[in-house]
Amino acid sequence: MADAAQCRNKTLVIGLAGATLHLLSPWLAAGALPRLQALEQRGCSGTLYSTIPPVSPVAWSSFCTGVNPAKHGILPRAWQLLAAR
């Protein structure tokens, strides 16, 4: 894996919803994902912790905007219905 100084020039974000490094690591080590393995070896990887609630539209919106769900307003429909009561 490259060091931090080598990772400053270019950024490629690959988001795989639900695919944690814990899940992917054995497949990467076994060579089952050769292209993803090559990207990881030449670049950087890390864990992105989800939002609360950990729902894809909420989490991806927070990732893209850099703000929490209370700021971007994208919440699960059930929460919106409860708030309207």
C-alpha angles and dihedrals in degrees: 000000000000121000123247094263091060092051098061100083106060135020128203116174117200111187117195108181110225094003107118125186086246088061097039100043097079091048091047091049091049091052093243092130103040099167094047088045091054091050091050093048093050096040143025133282136184147158120280110201116219131237128257108280096036095220119142100235091047094045096046091047090053091047093051097043100034093228134103124257093263089061101042094038097220104135135157112278092241090060091050091052091050092049091052092059 
